[in-house]
Amino acid sequence: MAKDFTGLFDASAARARHFSFEDLKRGWEGLTELWLIADMAMVLLLAVLLGAVIAYHPASRRKASTLEQLEQPKTFIMYAMVGAVIGVIVSIYPVMGPVIFGIGGLLRFRTNVGPAKDTGRVILAVIVGVASGLKLIVVAVLATVCGWILIWVLERQVVSRIQVKGLAGEAIGRAAAAYRAILLAAGCRLLDEKKRYTKGQVSFVFCAPAGLDRDTLEQRFFESVPGDVRGFVEWDGT
């Protein structure tokens, strides 16, 4: 027997008849309310600042040794902002709490989106979509603007590591000085330096400024490091 969908279409038509131009304007009017925008901006800014206080705690930063640990504060700050956006949405629509929680769990544990900080960006994009669907236009727009600025600031400097290998034991000290000088001259901020005399290598962990790529830095190594202390460089970047 064929199913009767008449009731379903009638219900949809009834819902459509209730929509009006006022429904279309709902949410967009918030963009003209300066106090509402200021309140939302302060919420996001406070979340970012407090997240940064926790993320860059001196005790944690002193123990950071791997690239993942050094980049971890970016994830904390992004998640703090995502949490603030979720808090605003749930305060307006409490029923959305379990929905957002389910979306976050699905993305984090069932979707391969790369490192944790990339997951933060994906969740932010989904939350912005949820806010748009609920016509929380102020929330969606300001969260997008804040997220864009935050990503731009956090990604201006990326932590990288180079290992200079194939060095003679007696040349490691001079090699380290030569490579260190080039990194500093290029505007890099050194985070760690280790000399391994038994392996004939020296390693540097550093933050490189925006616009400095690997090819440029390797060209400077080739041109400026004396041949008797020059090794071959291996990169390990995030």
CYANA upper distance limits for C-alpha pairs under 8 A (distance plus 0.5 A):
  5 PHE  CA      9 PHE  CA      7.00
  6 THR  CA     10 ASP  CA      6.64
  7 GLY  CA     11 ALA  CA      6.64
  8 LEU  CA     12 SER  CA      6.84
  9 PHE  CA     13 ALA  CA      6.63
 10 ASP  CA     14 ALA  CA      6.66
 11 ALA  CA     15 ARG  CA      6.81
 12 SER  CA     16 ALA  CA      6.70
 13 ALA  CA     17 ARG  CA      6.78
 14 ALA  CA     18 HIS  CA      7.33
 15 ARG  CA     19 PHE  CA      7.62
 19 PHE  CA     23 ASP  CA      6.52
 19 PHE  CA     24 LEU  CA      8.46
 20 SER  CA     24 LEU  CA      7.18
 21 PHE  CA     25 LYS  CA      6.86
 22 GLU  CA     26 ARG  CA      6.67
 25 LYS  CA     29 GLU  CA      6.84
 26 ARG  CA    135 LYS  CA      7.35
 27 GLY  CA     31 LEU  CA      8.31
 27 GLY  CA    135 LYS  CA      5.51
 27 GLY  CA    136 LEU  CA      5.91
 27 GLY  CA    137 ILE  CA      5.75
 27 GLY  CA    138 VAL  CA      7.74
 28 TRP  CA     32 THR  CA      8.44
 28 TRP  CA    135 LYS  CA      8.09
 28 TRP  CA    136 LEU  CA      8.49
 28 TRP  CA    137 ILE  CA      6.31
 28 TRP  CA    138 VAL  CA      7.95
 29 GLU  CA     33 GLU  CA      7.72
 30 GLY  CA     36 LEU  CA      7.49
 30 GLY  CA     37 ILE  CA      8.19
 30 GLY  CA    137 ILE  CA      7.60
 30 GLY  CA    138 VAL  CA      6.47
 31 LEU  CA     37 ILE  CA      7.47
 31 LEU  CA    137 ILE  CA      7.86
 31 LEU  CA    138 VAL  CA      6.31
 33 GLU  CA     37 ILE  CA      6.94
 34 LEU  CA     38 ALA  CA      6.52
 35 TRP  CA     39 ASP  CA      6.51
 36 LEU  CA     40 MET  CA      6.75
 36 LEU  CA    138 VAL  CA      8.48
 37 ILE  CA     41 ALA  CA      6.56
 37 ILE  CA    138 VAL  CA      7.17
 37 ILE  CA    142 LEU  CA      8.28
 38 ALA  CA     42 MET  CA      6.60
 39 ASP  CA     43 VAL  CA      6.78
 40 MET  CA     44 LEU  CA      6.85
 40 MET  CA    138 VAL  CA      8.32
 40 MET  CA    139 VAL  CA      7.54
 40 MET  CA    142 LEU  CA      7.88
 41 ALA  CA     45 LEU  CA      6.58
 41 ALA  CA    142 LEU  CA      7.38
 42 MET  CA     46 LEU  CA      6.42
 43 VAL  CA     47 ALA  CA      6.73
 43 VAL  CA     84 ALA  CA      7.41
 44 LEU  CA     48 VAL  CA      6.73
 44 LEU  CA     81 MET  CA      6.48
 44 LEU  CA     84 ALA  CA      6.77
 44 LEU  CA     85 VAL  CA      7.96
 44 LEU  CA    143 ALA  CA      8.12
 44 LEU  CA    146 CYS  CA      7.87
 45 LEU  CA     49 LEU  CA      6.64
 46 LEU  CA     50 LEU  CA      6.52
 47 ALA  CA     51 GLY  CA      6.37
 47 ALA  CA     77 ILE  CA      8.50
 47 ALA  CA     80 ALA  CA      6.12
 47 ALA  CA     81 MET  CA      6.05
 47 ALA  CA     84 ALA  CA      6.75
 48 VAL  CA     52 ALA  CA      6.58
 48 VAL  CA     77 ILE  CA      6.21
 48 VAL  CA     78 MET  CA      8.04
 48 VAL  CA     80 ALA  CA      6.62
 48 VAL  CA     81 MET  CA      6.23
 49 LEU  CA     53 VAL  CA      6.83
 50 LEU  CA     54 ILE  CA      7.06
 50 LEU  CA     80 ALA  CA      8.50
 51 GLY  CA     55 ALA  CA      6.48
 51 GLY  CA     76 PHE  CA      6.78
 51 GLY  CA     77 ILE  CA      5.41
 51 GLY  CA     80 ALA  CA      5.97
 51 GLY  CA     81 MET  CA      8.44
 52 ALA  CA     56 TYR  CA      6.30
 52 ALA  CA     73 PRO  CA      7.67
 52 ALA  CA     76 PHE  CA      7.92
 52 ALA  CA     77 ILE  CA      6.17
 53 VAL  CA     57 HIS  CA      6.70
 54 ILE  CA     76 PHE  CA      8.49
 55 ALA  CA     72 GLN  CA      8.13
 55 ALA  CA     73 PRO  CA      5.07
 55 ALA  CA     74 LYS  CA      8.18
 55 ALA  CA     76 PHE  CA      6.32
 55 ALA  CA     77 ILE  CA      7.34
 56 TYR  CA     60 SER  CA      7.61
 56 TYR  CA     61 ARG  CA      6.86
 56 TYR  CA     73 PRO  CA      6.80
 57 HIS  CA     61 ARG  CA      6.78
 58 PRO  CA     62 ARG  CA      6.56
 59 ALA  CA     63 LYS  CA      7.29
 60 SER  CA     64 ALA  CA      6.93
 61 ARG  CA     70 LEU  CA      7.84
 64 ALA  CA     69 GLN  CA      5.80
 64 ALA  CA     70 LEU  CA      6.27
 65 SER  CA     69 GLN  CA      7.03
 65 SER  CA     70 LEU  CA      7.43
 66 THR  CA     70 LEU  CA      6.82
 67 LEU  CA     71 GLU  CA      6.64
 67 LEU  CA    159 VAL  CA      7.02
 67 LEU  CA    160 SER  CA      7.46
 67 LEU  CA    161 ARG  CA      8.12
 67 LEU  CA    237 GLY  CA      8.05
 67 LEU  CA    238 THR  CA      7.52
 68 GLU  CA     72 GLN  CA      6.45
 68 GLU  CA    238 THR  CA      8.27
 69 GLN  CA     73 PRO  CA      8.40
 70 LEU  CA    159 VAL  CA      7.59
 71 GLU  CA     75 THR  CA      8.06
 71 GLU  CA    158 VAL  CA      8.30
 71 GLU  CA    159 VAL  CA      7.30
 72 GLN  CA     76 PHE  CA      7.17
 72 GLN  CA    117 LYS  CA      8.28
 73 PRO  CA     77 ILE  CA      6.74
 74 LYS  CA     78 MET  CA      6.71
 74 LYS  CA    117 LYS  CA      7.27
 74 LYS  CA    154 LEU  CA      6.80
 75 THR  CA     79 TYR  CA      6.60
 75 THR  CA    116 ALA  CA      7.05
 75 THR  CA    117 LYS  CA      5.10
 75 THR  CA    120 GLY  CA      7.18
 76 PHE  CA     80 ALA  CA      6.65
 77 ILE  CA     81 MET  CA      6.98
 78 MET  CA     82 VAL  CA      6.79
 78 MET  CA    117 LYS  CA      7.93
 78 MET  CA    120 GLY  CA      6.55
 78 MET  CA    121 ARG  CA      7.93
 78 MET  CA    147 GLY  CA      8.25
 78 MET  CA    150 LEU  CA      8.14
 79 TYR  CA     83 GLY  CA      6.51
 79 TYR  CA    120 GLY  CA      6.44
 80 ALA  CA     84 ALA  CA      6.86
 81 MET  CA     85 VAL  CA      6.93
 81 MET  CA    147 GLY  CA      8.34
 82 VAL  CA     86 ILE  CA      6.73
 82 VAL  CA    120 GLY  CA      8.08
 82 VAL  CA    123 ILE  CA      7.97
 82 VAL  CA    124 LEU  CA      6.26
 82 VAL  CA    127 ILE  CA      8.21
 83 GLY  CA     87 GLY  CA      6.56
 84 ALA  CA     88 VAL  CA      6.85
 85 VAL  CA     89 ILE  CA      6.83
 85 VAL  CA    127 ILE  CA      8.01
 85 VAL  CA    139 VAL  CA      7.64
 85 VAL  CA    143 ALA  CA      7.42
 86 ILE  CA     90 VAL  CA      6.55
 86 ILE  CA    100 ILE  CA      8.09
 86 ILE  CA    127 ILE  CA      7.70
 87 GLY  CA     91 SER  CA      6.52
 88 VAL  CA     92 ILE  CA      7.02
 88 VAL  CA    139 VAL  CA      8.32
 89 ILE  CA     93 TYR  CA      6.47
 89 ILE  CA     94 PRO  CA      8.20
 89 ILE  CA     96 MET  CA      7.92
 89 ILE  CA    131 ALA  CA      7.54
 89 ILE  CA    136 LEU  CA      8.47
 89 ILE  CA    139 VAL  CA      8.45
 90 VAL  CA     94 PRO  CA      5.03
 90 VAL  CA     95 VAL  CA      7.60
 90 VAL  CA     96 MET  CA      6.30
 90 VAL  CA     97 GLY  CA      6.07
 93 TYR  CA     97 GLY  CA      8.34
 95 VAL  CA     99 VAL  CA      8.08
 96 MET  CA    100 ILE  CA      6.56
 97 GLY  CA    101 PHE  CA      6.67
 98 PRO  CA    102 GLY  CA      6.54
 99 VAL  CA    103 ILE  CA      6.78
100 ILE  CA    104 GLY  CA      6.65
100 ILE  CA    127 ILE  CA      8.19
101 PHE  CA    105 GLY  CA      6.73
102 GLY  CA    106 LEU  CA      6.60
103 ILE  CA    107 LEU  CA      6.70
104 GLY  CA    108 ARG  CA      6.55
104 GLY  CA    123 ILE  CA      6.95
105 GLY  CA    109 PHE  CA      6.45
105 GLY  CA    110 ARG  CA      8.14
106 LEU  CA    110 ARG  CA      5.66
106 LEU  CA    111 THR  CA      7.32
107 LEU  CA    111 THR  CA      5.49
107 LEU  CA    112 ASN  CA      8.38
107 LEU  CA    119 THR  CA      7.89
107 LEU  CA    122 VAL  CA      8.43
107 LEU  CA    123 ILE  CA      7.74
108 ARG  CA    112 ASN  CA      8.33
108 ARG  CA    119 THR  CA      7.07
113 VAL  CA    118 ASP  CA      6.84
113 VAL  CA    119 THR  CA      6.43
113 VAL  CA    122 VAL  CA      8.24
114 GLY  CA    118 ASP  CA      6.52
114 GLY  CA    119 THR  CA      7.46
115 PRO  CA    119 THR  CA      7.11
116 ALA  CA    120 GLY  CA      6.97
117 LYS  CA    121 ARG  CA      7.15
118 ASP  CA    122 VAL  CA      6.81
119 THR  CA    123 ILE  CA      6.61
120 GLY  CA    124 LEU  CA      6.64
121 ARG  CA    125 ALA  CA      6.72
122 VAL  CA    126 VAL  CA      6.81
123 ILE  CA    127 ILE  CA      6.60
124 LEU  CA    128 VAL  CA      6.61
124 LEU  CA    147 GLY  CA      8.20
125 ALA  CA    129 GLY  CA      6.76
125 ALA  CA    144 THR  CA      8.45
126 VAL  CA    130 VAL  CA      6.72
127 ILE  CA    131 ALA  CA      6.64
128 VAL  CA    132 SER  CA      6.66
128 VAL  CA    139 VAL  CA      8.18
128 VAL  CA    140 ALA  CA      5.38
128 VAL  CA    141 VAL  CA      8.35
128 VAL  CA    143 ALA  CA      7.33
128 VAL  CA    144 THR  CA      7.38
129 GLY  CA    133 GLY  CA      6.68
129 GLY  CA    140 ALA  CA      7.84
130 VAL  CA    134 LEU  CA      6.77
131 ALA  CA    135 LYS  CA      6.65
131 ALA  CA    136 LEU  CA      5.55
131 ALA  CA    137 ILE  CA      7.29
131 ALA  CA    139 VAL  CA      6.98
131 ALA  CA    140 ALA  CA      5.83
132 SER  CA    136 LEU  CA      6.26
132 SER  CA    137 ILE  CA      6.33
132 SER  CA    140 ALA  CA      6.28
136 LEU  CA    140 ALA  CA      6.73
137 ILE  CA    141 VAL  CA      6.44
138 VAL  CA    142 LEU  CA      6.45
139 VAL  CA    143 ALA  CA      6.30
140 ALA  CA    144 THR  CA      6.63
141 VAL  CA    145 VAL  CA      6.75
142 LEU  CA    146 CYS  CA      6.42
143 ALA  CA    147 GLY  CA      6.33
144 THR  CA    148 TRP  CA      6.51
145 VAL  CA    149 ILE  CA      6.75
146 CYS  CA    150 LEU  CA      6.47
147 GLY  CA    151 ILE  CA      6.55
148 TRP  CA    152 TRP  CA      6.70
149 ILE  CA    153 VAL  CA      6.66
150 LEU  CA    154 LEU  CA      6.52
151 ILE  CA    155 GLU  CA      6.33
152 TRP  CA    156 ARG  CA      6.59
156 ARG  CA    209 PRO  CA      7.19
156 ARG  CA    210 ALA  CA      5.73
157 GLN  CA    207 CYS  CA      6.17
157 GLN  CA    208 ALA  CA      6.13
157 GLN  CA    209 PRO  CA      5.84
157 GLN  CA    210 ALA  CA      6.47
158 VAL  CA    207 CYS  CA      6.04
158 VAL  CA    208 ALA  CA      6.65
158 VAL  CA    209 PRO  CA      8.23
158 VAL  CA    237 GLY  CA      8.44
158 VAL  CA    238 THR  CA      7.47
159 VAL  CA    205 VAL  CA      7.52
159 VAL  CA    206 PHE  CA      6.14
159 VAL  CA    207 CYS  CA      5.10
159 VAL  CA    208 ALA  CA      7.34
159 VAL  CA    237 GLY  CA      7.17
159 VAL  CA    238 THR  CA      7.13
160 SER  CA    205 VAL  CA      6.27
160 SER  CA    206 PHE  CA      6.12
160 SER  CA    207 CYS  CA      6.87
160 SER  CA    208 ALA  CA      7.94
160 SER  CA    235 TRP  CA      7.97
160 SER  CA    236 ASP  CA      6.57
160 SER  CA    237 GLY  CA      4.75
160 SER  CA    238 THR  CA      6.89
161 ARG  CA    203 SER  CA      7.51
161 ARG  CA    204 PHE  CA      6.04
161 ARG  CA    205 VAL  CA      4.89
161 ARG  CA    206 PHE  CA      6.91
161 ARG  CA    235 TRP  CA      6.44
161 ARG  CA    236 ASP  CA      5.53
161 ARG  CA    237 GLY  CA      6.39
162 ILE  CA    203 SER  CA      6.10
162 ILE  CA    204 PHE  CA      5.97
162 ILE  CA    205 VAL  CA      7.24
162 ILE  CA    233 VAL  CA      6.88
162 ILE  CA    234 GLU  CA      6.03
162 ILE  CA    235 TRP  CA      5.14
162 ILE  CA    236 ASP  CA      6.63
163 GLN  CA    201 GLN  CA      7.29
163 GLN  CA    202 VAL  CA      6.35
163 GLN  CA    203 SER  CA      4.77
163 GLN  CA    204 PHE  CA      7.11
163 GLN  CA    233 VAL  CA      6.13
163 GLN  CA    234 GLU  CA      5.66
163 GLN  CA    235 TRP  CA      7.08
164 VAL  CA    201 GLN  CA      5.89
164 VAL  CA    202 VAL  CA      5.82
164 VAL  CA    203 SER  CA      6.58
164 VAL  CA    231 GLY  CA      6.04
164 VAL  CA    232 PHE  CA      6.04
164 VAL  CA    233 VAL  CA      5.10
164 VAL  CA    234 GLU  CA      7.01
165 LYS  CA    199 LYS  CA      8.44
165 LYS  CA    200 GLY  CA      6.71
165 LYS  CA    201 GLN  CA      4.91
165 LYS  CA    202 VAL  CA      7.32
165 LYS  CA    231 GLY  CA      5.84
165 LYS  CA    232 PHE  CA      5.95
165 LYS  CA    233 VAL  CA      6.92
165 LYS  CA    234 GLU  CA      8.22
166 GLY  CA    200 GLY  CA      6.28
166 GLY  CA    201 GLN  CA      6.83
166 GLY  CA    231 GLY  CA      5.76
166 GLY  CA    232 PHE  CA      7.02
167 LEU  CA    171 ALA  CA      6.96
167 LEU  CA    172 ILE  CA      6.70
167 LEU  CA    175 ALA  CA      8.40
167 LEU  CA    200 GLY  CA      5.23
167 LEU  CA    201 GLN  CA      6.25
167 LEU  CA    229 VAL  CA      7.19
167 LEU  CA    230 ARG  CA      7.70
167 LEU  CA    231 GLY  CA      6.15
168 ALA  CA    172 ILE  CA      6.97
168 ALA  CA    200 GLY  CA      6.22
168 ALA  CA    229 VAL  CA      8.28
169 GLY  CA    197 TYR  CA      5.98
169 GLY  CA    198 THR  CA      7.83
169 GLY  CA    200 GLY  CA      6.05
171 ALA  CA    175 ALA  CA      6.45
171 ALA  CA    228 ASP  CA      8.34
171 ALA  CA    229 VAL  CA      6.28
172 ILE  CA    176 ALA  CA      6.45
172 ILE  CA    195 LYS  CA      7.66
172 ILE  CA    197 TYR  CA      7.50
172 ILE  CA    200 GLY  CA      7.45
172 ILE  CA    201 GLN  CA      7.41
172 ILE  CA    202 VAL  CA      7.44
172 ILE  CA    229 VAL  CA      7.86
173 GLY  CA    177 ALA  CA      6.88
173 GLY  CA    195 LYS  CA      8.47
174 ARG  CA    178 ALA  CA      6.69
174 ARG  CA    229 VAL  CA      7.31
175 ALA  CA    179 TYR  CA      6.68
175 ALA  CA    225 VAL  CA      8.21
175 ALA  CA    229 VAL  CA      5.54
175 ALA  CA    230 ARG  CA      7.17
176 ALA  CA    180 ARG  CA      6.35
176 ALA  CA    195 LYS  CA      8.24
176 ALA  CA    202 VAL  CA      6.95
177 ALA  CA    181 ALA  CA      6.57
178 ALA  CA    182 ILE  CA      7.03
178 ALA  CA    224 SER  CA      8.44
178 ALA  CA    225 VAL  CA      6.45
179 TYR  CA    183 LEU  CA      6.82
179 TYR  CA    221 PHE  CA      7.47
179 TYR  CA    225 VAL  CA      7.46
180 ARG  CA    184 LEU  CA      6.73
181 ALA  CA    185 ALA  CA      6.54
182 ILE  CA    186 ALA  CA      6.66
182 ILE  CA    220 ARG  CA      7.71
182 ILE  CA    221 PHE  CA      7.60
182 ILE  CA    224 SER  CA      8.22
183 LEU  CA    187 GLY  CA      7.13
183 LEU  CA    188 CYS  CA      5.87
183 LEU  CA    189 ARG  CA      8.31
183 LEU  CA    190 LEU  CA      8.42
183 LEU  CA    217 LEU  CA      8.45
184 LEU  CA    188 CYS  CA      5.67
184 LEU  CA    189 ARG  CA      7.21
184 LEU  CA    190 LEU  CA      8.09
186 ALA  CA    212 LEU  CA      8.42
186 ALA  CA    217 LEU  CA      8.34
187 GLY  CA    208 ALA  CA      7.35
187 GLY  CA    209 PRO  CA      6.82
188 CYS  CA    206 PHE  CA      6.76
188 CYS  CA    207 CYS  CA      6.01
188 CYS  CA    208 ALA  CA      5.08
188 CYS  CA    209 PRO  CA      6.67
189 ARG  CA    206 PHE  CA      5.87
189 ARG  CA    207 CYS  CA      5.58
189 ARG  CA    208 ALA  CA      7.14
190 LEU  CA    204 PHE  CA      7.64
190 LEU  CA    205 VAL  CA      6.63
190 LEU  CA    206 PHE  CA      4.84
190 LEU  CA    207 CYS  CA      7.07
191 LEU  CA    204 PHE  CA      8.06
191 LEU  CA    205 VAL  CA      5.84
191 LEU  CA    206 PHE  CA      5.58
191 LEU  CA    207 CYS  CA      7.87
192 ASP  CA    204 PHE  CA      6.20
192 ASP  CA    205 VAL  CA      5.43
192 ASP  CA    206 PHE  CA      7.42
193 GLU  CA    202 VAL  CA      7.84
193 GLU  CA    203 SER  CA      6.19
193 GLU  CA    204 PHE  CA      5.10
193 GLU  CA    205 VAL  CA      6.94
194 LYS  CA    202 VAL  CA      6.15
194 LYS  CA    203 SER  CA      5.79
194 LYS  CA    204 PHE  CA      7.19
195 LYS  CA    201 GLN  CA      6.76
195 LYS  CA    202 VAL  CA      4.88
195 LYS  CA    203 SER  CA      7.05
196 ARG  CA    200 GLY  CA      6.47
196 ARG  CA    201 GLN  CA      5.85
196 ARG  CA    202 VAL  CA      6.39
197 TYR  CA    201 GLN  CA      7.03
208 ALA  CA    212 LEU  CA      7.12
212 LEU  CA    216 THR  CA      7.28
212 LEU  CA    217 LEU  CA      7.73
213 ASP  CA    217 LEU  CA      7.01
214 ARG  CA    218 GLU  CA      6.51
215 ASP  CA    219 GLN  CA      6.60
216 THR  CA    220 ARG  CA      6.89
217 LEU  CA    221 PHE  CA      6.82
218 GLU  CA    222 PHE  CA      6.71
219 GLN  CA    223 GLU  CA      6.67
220 ARG  CA    224 SER  CA      6.30
220 ARG  CA    225 VAL  CA      8.41
221 PHE  CA    225 VAL  CA      5.95
222 PHE  CA    230 ARG  CA      8.36
225 VAL  CA    229 VAL  CA      7.46
225 VAL  CA    230 ARG  CA      6.38
226 PRO  CA    230 ARG  CA      6.58
